[in-house]
Amino acid sequence: MTKRVRTIAAGKFKARCLALLDEVAATHQPVIITKRGRPVARVLPIENAKPPSLLGSILEEHDLLSPIDERWDADR
């Protein structure tokens, strides 16, 4: 059995935007926004609110204070 996706006209969506966003978040059911009866946008719940892991994205650096073998000229 398939569930029908809720649709709402753009004007009504504009008037009830914040309440509809709360509803989508609570029910996890998408809402399709229509203009003149034609679908133009879809509001979807975020399925995975956990941010991606940064593990392995940072290089290990042992010595950040020692001078490097490069000359620096402040007049450039």
PQR file with spaces between the fields and no chain letter, atoms N, CA, C, O and H, PARSE charges and radii, in Angstrom:
ATOM       1  N    MET     1       0.834   -1.159    0.000 -0.4000 1.5000
ATOM       2  CA   MET     1       0.000    0.000    0.000 -0.0000 2.0000
ATOM       3  C    MET     1       0.893    1.243    0.000  0.5500 1.7000
ATOM       4  O    MET     1       1.773    1.375    0.851 -0.5500 1.4000
ATOM       5  N    THR     2       0.671    2.147   -0.946 -0.4000 1.5000
ATOM       6  CA   THR     2       1.479    3.350   -1.027 -0.0000 2.0000
ATOM       7  C    THR     2       0.769    4.505   -0.351  0.5500 1.7000
ATOM       8  O    THR     2      -0.456    4.623   -0.400 -0.5500 1.4000
ATOM       9  H    THR     2      -0.044    2.039   -1.638  0.4000 1.0000
ATOM      10  N    LYS     3       1.562    5.354    0.279 -0.4000 1.5000
ATOM      11  CA   LYS     3       1.017    6.506    0.958 -0.0000 2.0000
ATOM      12  C    LYS     3       1.063    7.703    0.021  0.5500 1.7000
ATOM      13  O    LYS     3       2.071    7.936   -0.647 -0.5500 1.4000
ATOM      14  H    LYS     3       2.556    5.259    0.319  0.4000 1.0000
ATOM      15  N    ARG     4      -0.017    8.454   -0.029 -0.4000 1.5000
ATOM      16  CA   ARG     4      -0.078    9.641   -0.872 -0.0000 2.0000
ATOM      17  C    ARG     4       0.731   10.768   -0.253  0.5500 1.7000
ATOM      18  O    ARG     4       0.654   11.015    0.950 -0.5500 1.4000
ATOM      19  H    ARG     4      -0.836    8.265    0.513  0.4000 1.0000
ATOM      20  N    VAL     5       1.516   11.455   -1.095 -0.4000 1.5000
ATOM      21  CA   VAL     5       2.302   12.584   -0.623 -0.0000 2.0000
ATOM      22  C    VAL     5       1.406   13.815   -0.567  0.5500 1.7000
ATOM      23  O    VAL     5       0.643   14.088   -1.494 -0.5500 1.4000
ATOM      24  H    VAL     5       1.578   11.254   -2.073  0.4000 1.0000
ATOM      25  N    ARG     6       1.509   14.538    0.515 -0.4000 1.5000
ATOM      26  CA   ARG     6       0.686   15.729    0.689 -0.0000 2.0000
ATOM      27  C    ARG     6       1.153   16.833   -0.258  0.5500 1.7000
ATOM      28  O    ARG     6       2.354   17.038   -0.431 -0.5500 1.4000
ATOM      29  H    ARG     6       2.129   14.316    1.268  0.4000 1.0000
ATOM      30  N    THR     7       0.208   17.541   -0.866 -0.4000 1.5000
ATOM      31  CA   THR     7       0.524   18.688   -1.713 -0.0000 2.0000
ATOM      32  C    THR     7      -0.134   19.925   -1.140  0.5500 1.7000
ATOM      33  O    THR     7      -1.170   19.845   -0.480 -0.5500 1.4000
ATOM      34  H    THR     7      -0.767   17.374   -0.725  0.4000 1.0000
ATOM      35  N    ILE     8       0.483   21.077   -1.400 -0.4000 1.5000
ATOM      36  CA   ILE     8      -0.062   22.344   -0.921 -0.0000 2.0000
ATOM      37  C    ILE     8       0.296   23.433   -1.930  0.5500 1.7000
ATOM      38  O    ILE     8       1.400   23.448   -2.474 -0.5500 1.4000
ATOM      39  H    ILE     8       1.324   21.142   -1.936  0.4000 1.0000
ATOM      40  N    ALA     9      -0.646   24.339   -2.175 -0.4000 1.5000
ATOM      41  CA   ALA     9      -0.409   25.446   -3.094 -0.0000 2.0000
ATOM      42  C    ALA     9       0.647   26.389   -2.510  0.5500 1.7000
ATOM      43  O    ALA     9       0.750   26.540   -1.293 -0.5500 1.4000
ATOM      44  H    ALA     9      -1.543   24.327   -1.733  0.4000 1.0000
ATOM      45  N    ALA    10       1.421   27.012   -3.382 -0.4000 1.5000
ATOM      46  CA   ALA    10       2.523   27.879   -2.954 -0.0000 2.0000
ATOM      47  C    ALA    10       2.043   29.006   -2.046  0.5500 1.7000
ATOM      48  O    ALA    10       2.718   29.334   -1.070 -0.5500 1.4000
ATOM      49  H    ALA    10       1.337   26.889   -4.371  0.4000 1.0000
ATOM      50  N    GLY    11       0.900   29.600   -2.345 -0.4000 1.5000
ATOM      51  CA   GLY    11       0.367   30.673   -1.504 -0.0000 2.0000
ATOM      52  C    GLY    11       0.059   30.209   -0.093  0.5500 1.7000
ATOM      53  O    GLY    11       0.350   30.912    0.875 -0.5500 1.4000
ATOM      54  H    GLY    11       0.352   29.333   -3.137  0.4000 1.0000
ATOM      55  N    LYS    12      -0.529   29.028    0.029 -0.4000 1.5000
ATOM      56  CA   LYS    12      -0.820   28.470    1.359 -0.0000 2.0000
ATOM      57  C    LYS    12       0.479   28.074    2.070  0.5500 1.7000
ATOM      58  O    LYS    12       0.614   28.235    3.283 -0.5500 1.4000
ATOM      59  H    LYS    12      -0.766   28.456   -0.757  0.4000 1.0000
ATOM      60  N    PHE    13       1.429   27.552    1.287 -0.4000 1.5000
ATOM      61  CA   PHE    13       2.725   27.205    1.882 -0.0000 2.0000
ATOM      62  C    PHE    13       3.393   28.453    2.455  0.5500 1.7000
ATOM      63  O    PHE    13       3.946   28.415    3.554 -0.5500 1.4000
ATOM      64  H    PHE    13       1.320   27.421    0.302  0.4000 1.0000
ATOM      65  N    LYS    14       3.343   29.539    1.723 -0.4000 1.5000
ATOM      66  CA   LYS    14       3.946   30.792    2.179 -0.0000 2.0000
ATOM      67  C    LYS    14       3.343   31.229    3.511  0.5500 1.7000
ATOM      68  O    LYS    14       4.058   31.661    4.415 -0.5500 1.4000
ATOM      69  H    LYS    14       2.894   29.570    0.830  0.4000 1.0000
ATOM      70  N    ALA    15       2.038   31.113    3.622 -0.4000 1.5000
ATOM      71  CA   ALA    15       1.346   31.529    4.846 -0.0000 2.0000
ATOM      72  C    ALA    15       1.621   30.596    6.023  0.5500 1.7000
ATOM      73  O    ALA    15       1.607   31.035    7.173 -0.5500 1.4000
ATOM      74  H    ALA    15       1.457   30.762    2.888  0.4000 1.0000
ATOM      75  N    ARG    16       1.872   29.311    5.750 -0.4000 1.5000
ATOM      76  CA   ARG    16       2.022   28.316    6.822 -0.0000 2.0000
ATOM      77  C    ARG    16       3.410   27.672    6.853  0.5500 1.7000
ATOM      78  O    ARG    16       3.584   26.597    7.427 -0.5500 1.4000
ATOM      79  H    ARG    16       1.884   28.954    4.816  0.4000 1.0000
ATOM      80  N    CYS    17       4.376   28.317    6.248 -0.4000 1.5000
ATOM      81  CA   CYS    17       5.710   27.723    6.052 -0.0000 2.0000
ATOM      82  C    CYS    17       6.313   27.123    7.328  0.5500 1.7000
ATOM      83  O    CYS    17       6.679   25.948    7.339 -0.5500 1.4000
ATOM      84  H    CYS    17       4.235   29.190    5.782  0.4000 1.0000
ATOM      85  N    LEU    18       6.417   27.900    8.382 -0.4000 1.5000
ATOM      86  CA   LEU    18       7.078   27.405    9.601 -0.0000 2.0000
ATOM      87  C    LEU    18       6.340   26.230   10.219  0.5500 1.7000
ATOM      88  O    LEU    18       6.971   25.280   10.682 -0.5500 1.4000
ATOM      89  H    LEU    18       6.119   28.855    8.374  0.4000 1.0000
ATOM      90  N    ALA    19       5.022   26.280   10.234 -0.4000 1.5000
ATOM      91  CA   ALA    19       4.238   25.171   10.784 -0.0000 2.0000
ATOM      92  C    ALA    19       4.418   23.917    9.934  0.5500 1.7000
ATOM      93  O    ALA    19       4.524   22.816   10.473 -0.5500 1.4000
ATOM      94  H    ALA    19       4.510   27.052    9.858  0.4000 1.0000
ATOM      95  N    LEU    20       4.455   24.074    8.601 -0.4000 1.5000
ATOM      96  CA   LEU    20       4.644   22.914    7.726 -0.0000 2.0000
ATOM      97  C    LEU    20       6.038   22.320    7.886  0.5500 1.7000
ATOM      98  O    LEU    20       6.195   21.100    7.840 -0.5500 1.4000
ATOM      99  H    LEU    20       4.369   24.969    8.163  0.4000 1.0000
ATOM     100  N    LEU    21       7.043   23.157    8.071 -0.4000 1.5000
ATOM     101  CA   LEU    21       8.394   22.638    8.304 -0.0000 2.0000
ATOM     102  C    LEU    21       8.440   21.816    9.595  0.5500 1.7000
ATOM     103  O    LEU    21       9.061   20.754    9.639 -0.5500 1.4000
ATOM     104  H    LEU    21       6.915   24.148    8.108  0.4000 1.0000
ATOM     105  N    ASP    22       7.786   22.311   10.635 -0.4000 1.5000
ATOM     106  CA   ASP    22       7.714   21.549   11.893 -0.0000 2.0000
ATOM     107  C    ASP    22       6.995   20.220   11.677  0.5500 1.7000
ATOM     108  O    ASP    22       7.397   19.194   12.226 -0.5500 1.4000
ATOM     109  H    ASP    22       7.282   23.174   10.599  0.4000 1.0000
ATOM     110  N    GLU    23       5.937   20.242   10.881 -0.4000 1.5000
ATOM     111  CA   GLU    23       5.168   19.025   10.602 -0.0000 2.0000
ATOM     112  C    GLU    23       6.004   17.995    9.838  0.5500 1.7000
ATOM     113  O    GLU    23       5.973   16.805   10.152 -0.5500 1.4000
ATOM     114  H    GLU    23       5.611   21.076   10.435  0.4000 1.0000
ATOM     115  N    VAL    24       6.746   18.458    8.842 -0.4000 1.5000
ATOM     116  CA   VAL    24       7.606   17.548    8.075 -0.0000 2.0000
ATOM     117  C    VAL    24       8.673   16.947    8.990  0.5500 1.7000
ATOM     118  O    VAL    24       8.971   15.755    8.905 -0.5500 1.4000
ATOM     119  H    VAL    24       6.771   19.425    8.587  0.4000 1.0000
ATOM     120  N    ALA    25       9.236   17.763    9.851 -0.4000 1.5000
ATOM     121  CA   ALA    25      10.254   17.258   10.786 -0.0000 2.0000
ATOM     122  C    ALA    25       9.672   16.221   11.742  0.5500 1.7000
ATOM     123  O    ALA    25      10.326   15.226   12.053 -0.5500 1.4000
ATOM     124  H    ALA    25       8.993   18.730    9.921  0.4000 1.0000
ATOM     125  N    ALA    26       8.456   16.451   12.205 -0.4000 1.5000
ATOM     126  CA   ALA    26       7.834   15.542   13.176 -0.0000 2.0000
ATOM     127  C    ALA    26       7.340   14.248   12.540  0.5500 1.7000
ATOM     128  O    ALA    26       7.504   13.172   13.116 -0.5500 1.4000
ATOM     129  H    ALA    26       7.925   17.260   11.952  0.4000 1.0000
ATOM     130  N    THR    27       6.736   14.343   11.354 -0.4000 1.5000
ATOM     131  CA   THR    27       6.119   13.163   10.734 -0.0000 2.0000
ATOM     132  C    THR    27       7.042   12.432    9.757  0.5500 1.7000
ATOM     133  O    THR    27       6.780   11.288    9.387 -0.5500 1.4000
ATOM     134  H    THR    27       6.603   15.217   10.886  0.4000 1.0000
ATOM     135  N    HIS    28       8.110   13.089    9.348 -0.4000 1.5000
ATOM     136  CA   HIS    28       9.041   12.537    8.348 -0.0000 2.0000
ATOM     137  C    HIS    28       8.355   12.267    7.010  0.5500 1.7000
ATOM     138  O    HIS    28       8.806   11.423    6.235 -0.5500 1.4000
ATOM     139  H    HIS    28       8.323   14.019    9.649  0.4000 1.0000
ATOM     140  N    GLN    29       7.260   12.989    6.742 -0.4000 1.5000
ATOM     141  CA   GLN    29       6.538   12.861    5.482 -0.0000 2.0000
ATOM     142  C    GLN    29       6.791   14.096    4.633  0.5500 1.7000
ATOM     143  O    GLN    29       6.643   15.213    5.127 -0.5500 1.4000
ATOM     144  H    GLN    29       6.894   13.674    7.372  0.4000 1.0000
ATOM     145  N    PRO    30       7.172   13.927    3.366 -0.5600 1.5000
ATOM     146  CA   PRO    30       7.443   15.085    2.506  0.2800 2.0000
ATOM     147  C    PRO    30       6.166   15.830    2.130  0.5500 1.7000
ATOM     148  O    PRO    30       5.064   15.288    2.217 -0.5500 1.4000
ATOM     149  N    VAL    31       6.336   17.072    1.714 -0.4000 1.5000
ATOM     150  CA   VAL    31       5.239   17.899    1.225 -0.0000 2.0000
ATOM     151  C    VAL    31       5.666   18.458   -0.131  0.5500 1.7000
ATOM     152  O    VAL    31       6.790   18.936   -0.285 -0.5500 1.4000
ATOM     153  H    VAL    31       7.231   17.512    1.643  0.4000 1.0000
ATOM     154  N    ILE    32       4.761   18.397   -1.117 -0.4000 1.5000
ATOM     155  CA   ILE    32       5.036   18.943   -2.438 -0.0000 2.0000
ATOM     156  C    ILE    32       4.325   20.287   -2.569  0.5500 1.7000
ATOM     157  O    ILE    32       3.132   20.405   -2.290 -0.5500 1.4000
ATOM     158  H    ILE    32       3.848   18.010   -0.993  0.4000 1.0000
ATOM     159  N    ILE    33       5.086   21.299   -3.000 -0.4000 1.5000
ATOM     160  CA   ILE    33       4.536   22.629   -3.190 -0.0000 2.0000
ATOM     161  C    ILE    33       4.148   22.765   -4.666  0.5500 1.7000
ATOM     162  O    ILE    33       4.921   22.408   -5.555 -0.5500 1.4000
ATOM     163  H    ILE    33       6.055   21.202   -3.227  0.4000 1.0000
ATOM     164  N    THR    34       2.942   23.285   -4.916 -0.4000 1.5000
ATOM     165  CA   THR    34       2.467   23.429   -6.295 -0.0000 2.0000
ATOM     166  C    THR    34       2.205   24.898   -6.624  0.5500 1.7000
ATOM     167  O    THR    34       1.903   25.708   -5.748 -0.5500 1.4000
ATOM     168  H    THR    34       2.314   23.576   -4.194  0.4000 1.0000
ATOM     169  N    LYS    35       2.330   25.213   -7.910 -0.4000 1.5000
ATOM     170  CA   LYS    35       1.959   26.518   -8.440 -0.0000 2.0000
ATOM     171  C    LYS    35       1.025   26.264   -9.604  0.5500 1.7000
ATOM     172  O    LYS    35       1.397   25.606  -10.576 -0.5500 1.4000
ATOM     173  H    LYS    35       2.575   24.554   -8.622  0.4000 1.0000
ATOM     174  N    ARG    36      -0.185   26.782   -9.509 -0.4000 1.5000
ATOM     175  CA   ARG    36      -1.205   26.555  -10.534 -0.0000 2.0000
ATOM     176  C    ARG    36      -1.411   25.059  -10.789  0.5500 1.7000
ATOM     177  O    ARG    36      -1.617   24.633  -11.925 -0.5500 1.4000
ATOM     178  H    ARG    36      -0.487   27.317   -8.719  0.4000 1.0000
ATOM     179  N    GLY    37      -1.353   24.280   -9.726 -0.4000 1.5000
ATOM     180  CA   GLY    37      -1.606   22.851   -9.832 -0.0000 2.0000
ATOM     181  C    GLY    37      -0.428   22.005  -10.284  0.5500 1.7000
ATOM     182  O    GLY    37      -0.544   20.780  -10.339 -0.5500 1.4000
ATOM     183  H    GLY    37      -1.186   24.625   -8.802  0.4000 1.0000
ATOM     184  N    ARG    38       0.701   22.621  -10.608 -0.4000 1.5000
ATOM     185  CA   ARG    38       1.886   21.870  -11.057 -0.0000 2.0000
ATOM     186  C    ARG    38       2.940   21.844   -9.943  0.5500 1.7000
ATOM     187  O    ARG    38       3.212   22.876   -9.328 -0.5500 1.4000
ATOM     188  H    ARG    38       0.794   23.616  -10.563  0.4000 1.0000
ATOM     189  N    PRO    39       3.525   20.692   -9.683 -0.5600 1.5000
ATOM     190  CA   PRO    39       4.550   20.603   -8.637  0.2800 2.0000
ATOM     191  C    PRO    39       5.793   21.421   -9.010  0.5500 1.7000
ATOM     192  O    PRO    39       6.293   21.340  -10.132 -0.5500 1.4000
ATOM     193  N    VAL    40       6.276   22.206   -8.049 -0.4000 1.5000
ATOM     194  CA   VAL    40       7.472   23.017   -8.287 -0.0000 2.0000
ATOM     195  C    VAL    40       8.579   22.766   -7.263  0.5500 1.7000
ATOM     196  O    VAL    40       9.745   23.053   -7.535 -0.5500 1.4000
ATOM     197  H    VAL    40       5.870   22.271   -7.138  0.4000 1.0000
ATOM     198  N    ALA    41       8.233   22.240   -6.103 -0.4000 1.5000
ATOM     199  CA   ALA    41       9.246   21.989   -5.073 -0.0000 2.0000
ATOM     200  C    ALA    41       8.758   20.896   -4.138  0.5500 1.7000
ATOM     201  O    ALA    41       7.567   20.598   -4.056 -0.5500 1.4000
ATOM     202  H    ALA    41       7.286   22.006   -5.882  0.4000 1.0000
ATOM     203  N    ARG    42       9.729   20.304   -3.429 -0.4000 1.5000
ATOM     204  CA   ARG    42       9.398   19.261   -2.458 -0.0000 2.0000
ATOM     205  C    ARG    42      10.165   19.552   -1.173  0.5500 1.7000
ATOM     206  O    ARG    42      11.372   19.793   -1.208 -0.5500 1.4000
ATOM     207  H    ARG    42      10.697   20.546   -3.495  0.4000 1.0000
ATOM     208  N    VAL    43       9.479   19.532   -0.063 -0.4000 1.5000
ATOM     209  CA   VAL    43      10.110   19.703    1.244 -0.0000 2.0000
ATOM     210  C    VAL    43      10.267   18.311    1.835  0.5500 1.7000
ATOM     211  O    VAL    43       9.287   17.600    2.057 -0.5500 1.4000
ATOM     212  H    VAL    43       8.499   19.336   -0.036  0.4000 1.0000
ATOM     213  N    LEU    44      11.522   17.932    2.086 -0.4000 1.5000
ATOM     214  CA   LEU    44      11.826   16.592    2.604 -0.0000 2.0000
ATOM     215  C    LEU    44      12.418   16.681    3.999  0.5500 1.7000
ATOM     216  O    LEU    44      13.110   17.648    4.318 -0.5500 1.4000
ATOM     217  H    LEU    44      12.318   18.510    1.905  0.4000 1.0000
ATOM     218  N    PRO    45      12.155   15.693    4.825 -0.5600 1.5000
ATOM     219  CA   PRO    45      12.805   15.662    6.141  0.2800 2.0000
ATOM     220  C    PRO    45      14.269   15.275    5.983  0.5500 1.7000
ATOM     221  O    PRO    45      14.639   14.563    5.050 -0.5500 1.4000
ATOM     222  N    ILE    46      15.080   15.746    6.892 -0.4000 1.5000
ATOM     223  CA   ILE    46      16.480   15.320    6.909 -0.0000 2.0000
ATOM     224  C    ILE    46      16.516   13.969    7.598  0.5500 1.7000
ATOM     225  O    ILE    46      16.144   13.846    8.765 -0.5500 1.4000
ATOM     226  H    ILE    46      14.779   16.324    7.650  0.4000 1.0000
ATOM     227  N    GLU    47      16.961   12.965    6.876 -0.4000 1.5000
ATOM     228  CA   GLU    47      16.960   11.595    7.403 -0.0000 2.0000
ATOM     229  C    GLU    47      18.092   11.363    8.393  0.5500 1.7000
ATOM     230  O    GLU    47      17.917   10.683    9.404 -0.5500 1.4000
ATOM     231  H    GLU    47      17.263   13.065    5.928  0.4000 1.0000
ATOM     232  N    ASN    48      19.247   11.930    8.095 -0.4000 1.5000
ATOM     233  CA   ASN    48      20.407   11.690    8.950 -0.0000 2.0000
ATOM     234  C    ASN    48      20.906   13.026    9.476  0.5500 1.7000
ATOM     235  O    ASN    48      21.667   13.718    8.801 -0.5500 1.4000
ATOM     236  H    ASN    48      19.390   12.482    7.273  0.4000 1.0000
ATOM     237  N    ALA    49      20.483   13.385   10.669 -0.4000 1.5000
ATOM     238  CA   ALA    49      20.865   14.673   11.242 -0.0000 2.0000
ATOM     239  C    ALA    49      22.282   14.656   11.791  0.5500 1.7000
ATOM     240  O    ALA    49      22.827   15.713   12.108 -0.5500 1.4000
ATOM     241  H    ALA    49      19.865   12.823   11.217  0.4000 1.0000
ATOM     242  N    LYS    50      22.891   13.486   11.911 -0.4000 1.5000
ATOM     243  CA   LYS    50      24.249   13.377   12.435 -0.0000 2.0000
ATOM     244  C    LYS    50      25.237   13.825   11.356  0.5500 1.7000
ATOM     245  O    LYS    50      25.208   13.302   10.243 -0.5500 1.4000
ATOM     246  H    LYS    50      22.449   12.627   11.653  0.4000 1.0000
ATOM     247  N    PRO    51      26.112   14.788   11.671 -0.5600 1.5000
ATOM     248  CA   PRO    51      27.065   15.247   10.656  0.2800 2.0000
ATOM     249  C    PRO    51      28.066   14.154   10.298  0.5500 1.7000
ATOM     250  O    PRO    51      28.325   13.267   11.112 -0.5500 1.4000
ATOM     251  N    PRO    52      28.630   14.205    9.096 -0.5600 1.5000
ATOM     252  CA   PRO    52      29.605   13.186    8.703  0.2800 2.0000
ATOM     253  C    PRO    52      30.861   13.268    9.565  0.5500 1.7000
ATOM     254  O    PRO    52      31.199   14.329   10.090 -0.5500 1.4000
ATOM     255  N    SER    53      31.525   12.169    9.700 -0.4000 1.5000
ATOM     256  CA   SER    53      32.741   12.098   10.508 -0.0000 2.0000
ATOM     257  C    SER    53      33.894   12.821    9.830  0.5500 1.7000
ATOM     258  O    SER    53      34.030   12.771    8.607 -0.5500 1.4000
ATOM     259  H    SER    53      31.250   11.307    9.274  0.4000 1.0000
ATOM     260  N    LEU    54      34.719   13.488   10.615 -0.4000 1.5000
ATOM     261  CA   LEU    54      35.923   14.139   10.095 -0.0000 2.0000
ATOM     262  C    LEU    54      37.160   13.254   10.269  0.5500 1.7000
ATOM     263  O    LEU    54      38.281   13.673    9.979 -0.5500 1.4000
ATOM     264  H    LEU    54      34.608   13.529   11.608  0.4000 1.0000
ATOM     265  N    LEU    55      36.943   12.039   10.741 -0.4000 1.5000
ATOM     266  CA   LEU    55      38.038   11.108   10.955 -0.0000 2.0000
ATOM     267  C    LEU    55      38.821   10.898    9.668  0.5500 1.7000
ATOM     268  O    LEU    55      38.248   10.538    8.640 -0.5500 1.4000
ATOM     269  H    LEU    55      36.032   11.699   10.976  0.4000 1.0000
ATOM     270  N    GLY    56      40.118   11.120    9.721 -0.4000 1.5000
ATOM     271  CA   GLY    56      40.974   10.932    8.555 -0.0000 2.0000
ATOM     272  C    GLY    56      41.068   12.153    7.658  0.5500 1.7000
ATOM     273  O    GLY    56      41.772   12.114    6.649 -0.5500 1.4000
ATOM     274  H    GLY    56      40.584   11.412   10.557  0.4000 1.0000
ATOM     275  N    SER    57      40.384   13.229    7.993 -0.4000 1.5000
ATOM     276  CA   SER    57      40.425   14.409    7.134 -0.0000 2.0000
ATOM     277  C    SER    57      41.500   15.411    7.541  0.5500 1.7000
ATOM     278  O    SER    57      41.732   16.390    6.832 -0.5500 1.4000
ATOM     279  H    SER    57      39.812   13.261    8.813  0.4000 1.0000
ATOM     280  N    ILE    58      42.157   15.178    8.672 -0.4000 1.5000
ATOM     281  CA   ILE    58      43.189   16.091    9.159 -0.0000 2.0000
ATOM     282  C    ILE    58      44.519   15.362    9.198  0.5500 1.7000
ATOM     283  O    ILE    58      44.626   14.251    9.717 -0.5500 1.4000
ATOM     284  H    ILE    58      41.968   14.383    9.248  0.4000 1.0000
ATOM     285  N    LEU    59      45.534   16.013    8.635 -0.4000 1.5000
ATOM     286  CA   LEU    59      46.870   15.439    8.654 -0.0000 2.0000
ATOM     287  C    LEU    59      47.519   15.706   10.006  0.5500 1.7000
ATOM     288  O    LEU    59      47.265   16.729   10.642 -0.5500 1.4000
ATOM     289  H    LEU    59      45.448   16.915    8.213  0.4000 1.0000
ATOM     290  N    GLU    60      48.345   14.787   10.427 -0.4000 1.5000
ATOM     291  CA   GLU    60      49.037   14.958   11.696 -0.0000 2.0000
ATOM     292  C    GLU    60      50.303   15.767   11.456  0.5500 1.7000
ATOM     293  O    GLU    60      51.089   15.455   10.561 -0.5500 1.4000
ATOM     294  H    GLU    60      48.551   13.956    9.911  0.4000 1.0000
ATOM     295  N    GLU    61      50.495   16.797   12.250 -0.4000 1.5000
ATOM     296  CA   GLU    61      51.676   17.653   12.136 -0.0000 2.0000
ATOM     297  C    GLU    61      52.347   17.662   13.502  0.5500 1.7000
ATOM     298  O    GLU    61      51.714   18.000   14.502 -0.5500 1.4000
ATOM     299  H    GLU    61      49.857   17.051   12.977  0.4000 1.0000
ATOM     300  N    HIS    62      53.633   17.292   13.550 -0.4000 1.5000
ATOM     301  CA   HIS    62      54.327   17.146   14.835 -0.0000 2.0000
ATOM     302  C    HIS    62      54.942   18.442   15.334  0.5500 1.7000
ATOM     303  O    HIS    62      54.877   18.733   16.529 -0.5500 1.4000
ATOM     304  H    HIS    62      54.147   17.017   12.737  0.4000 1.0000
ATOM     305  N    ASP    63      55.537   19.225   14.447 -0.4000 1.5000
ATOM     306  CA   ASP    63      56.282   20.402   14.889 -0.0000 2.0000
ATOM     307  C    ASP    63      55.800   21.637   14.132  0.5500 1.7000
ATOM     308  O    ASP    63      56.121   21.820   12.958 -0.5500 1.4000
ATOM     309  H    ASP    63      55.590   18.989   13.477  0.4000 1.0000
ATOM     310  N    LEU    64      55.042   22.464   14.801 -0.4000 1.5000
ATOM     311  CA   LEU    64      54.506   23.656   14.166 -0.0000 2.0000
ATOM     312  C    LEU    64      55.316   24.909   14.476  0.5500 1.7000
ATOM     313  O    LEU    64      55.050   25.965   13.903 -0.5500 1.4000
ATOM     314  H    LEU    64      54.781   22.315   15.755  0.4000 1.0000
ATOM     315  N    LEU    65      56.302   24.815   15.374 -0.4000 1.5000
ATOM     316  CA   LEU    65      57.015   26.002   15.824 -0.0000 2.0000
ATOM     317  C    LEU    65      58.410   26.164   15.229  0.5500 1.7000
ATOM     318  O    LEU    65      58.911   27.288   15.181 -0.5500 1.4000
ATOM     319  H    LEU    65      56.517   23.957   15.840  0.4000 1.0000
ATOM     320  N    SER    66      59.044   25.118   14.785 -0.4000 1.5000
ATOM     321  CA   SER    66      60.408   25.211   14.253 -0.0000 2.0000
ATOM     322  C    SER    66      60.419   25.976   12.934  0.5500 1.7000
ATOM     323  O    SER    66      59.471   25.898   12.153 -0.5500 1.4000
ATOM     324  H    SER    66      58.637   24.205   14.824  0.4000 1.0000
ATOM     325  N    PRO    67      61.508   26.719   12.692 -0.5600 1.5000
ATOM     326  CA   PRO    67      61.602   27.453   11.426  0.2800 2.0000
ATOM     327  C    PRO    67      61.701   26.499   10.235  0.5500 1.7000
ATOM     328  O    PRO    67      62.176   25.371   10.365 -0.5500 1.4000
ATOM     329  N    ILE    68      61.251   26.963    9.095 -0.4000 1.5000
ATOM     330  CA   ILE    68      61.349   26.168    7.873 -0.0000 2.0000
ATOM     331  C    ILE    68      62.537   26.665    7.064  0.5500 1.7000
ATOM     332  O    ILE    68      63.057   27.746    7.339 -0.5500 1.4000
ATOM     333  H    ILE    68      60.865   27.879    8.989  0.4000 1.0000
ATOM     334  N    ASP    69      62.969   25.910    6.088 -0.4000 1.5000
ATOM     335  CA   ASP    69      64.139   26.259    5.283 -0.0000 2.0000
ATOM     336  C    ASP    69      63.763   27.160    4.106  0.5500 1.7000
ATOM     337  O    ASP    69      64.171   26.911    2.972 -0.5500 1.4000
ATOM     338  H    ASP    69      62.547   25.032    5.864  0.4000 1.0000
ATOM     339  N    GLU    70      62.990   28.197    4.378 -0.4000 1.5000
ATOM     340  CA   GLU    70      62.582   29.097    3.325 -0.0000 2.0000
ATOM     341  C    GLU    70      62.751   30.529    3.806  0.5500 1.7000
ATOM     342  O    GLU    70      62.337   30.872    4.914 -0.5500 1.4000
ATOM     343  H    GLU    70      62.658   28.400    5.299  0.4000 1.0000
ATOM     344  N    ARG    71      63.362   31.367    2.967 -0.4000 1.5000
ATOM     345  CA   ARG    71      63.594   32.755    3.344 -0.0000 2.0000
ATOM     346  C    ARG    71      62.309   33.543    3.124  0.5500 1.7000
ATOM     347  O    ARG    71      61.597   33.358    2.137 -0.5500 1.4000
ATOM     348  H    ARG    71      63.698   31.089    2.067  0.4000 1.0000
ATOM     349  N    TRP    72      62.039   34.433    4.087 -0.4000 1.5000
ATOM     350  CA   TRP    72      60.847   35.276    3.996 -0.0000 2.0000
ATOM     351  C    TRP    72      61.292   36.733    3.907  0.5500 1.7000
ATOM     352  O    TRP    72      62.084   37.194    4.729 -0.5500 1.4000
ATOM     353  H    TRP    72      62.617   34.584    4.889  0.4000 1.0000
ATOM     354  N    ASP    73      60.792   37.449    2.923 -0.4000 1.5000
ATOM     355  CA   ASP    73      61.151   38.832    2.725 -0.0000 2.0000
ATOM     356  C    ASP    73      59.908   39.687    2.938  0.5500 1.7000
ATOM     357  O    ASP    73      58.938   39.570    2.188 -0.5500 1.4000
ATOM     358  H    ASP    73      60.148   37.074    2.255  0.4000 1.0000
ATOM     359  N    ALA    74      59.930   40.546    3.958 -0.4000 1.5000
ATOM     360  CA   ALA    74      58.765   41.361    4.310 -0.0000 2.0000
ATOM     361  C    ALA    74      58.520   42.481    3.322  0.5500 1.7000
ATOM     362  O    ALA    74      57.427   43.047    3.310 -0.5500 1.4000
ATOM     363  H    ALA    74      60.717   40.641    4.568  0.4000 1.0000
ATOM     364  N    ASP    75      59.509   42.829    2.480 -0.4000 1.5000
ATOM     365  CA   ASP    75      59.354   43.941    1.525 -0.0000 2.0000
ATOM     366  C    ASP    75      58.605   43.570    0.262  0.5500 1.7000
ATOM     367  O    ASP    75      58.315   44.449   -0.548 -0.5500 1.4000
ATOM     368  H    ASP    75      60.396   42.369    2.490  0.4000 1.0000
ATOM     369  N    ARG    76      58.293   42.354    0.071 -0.4000 1.5000
ATOM     370  CA   ARG    76      57.588   41.948   -1.157 -0.0000 2.0000
ATOM     371  C    ARG    76      56.180   42.391   -1.183  0.5500 1.7000
ATOM     372  O    ARG    76      55.467   42.123   -2.150 -0.5500 1.4000
ATOM     373  H    ARG    76      58.528   41.640    0.730  0.4000 1.0000
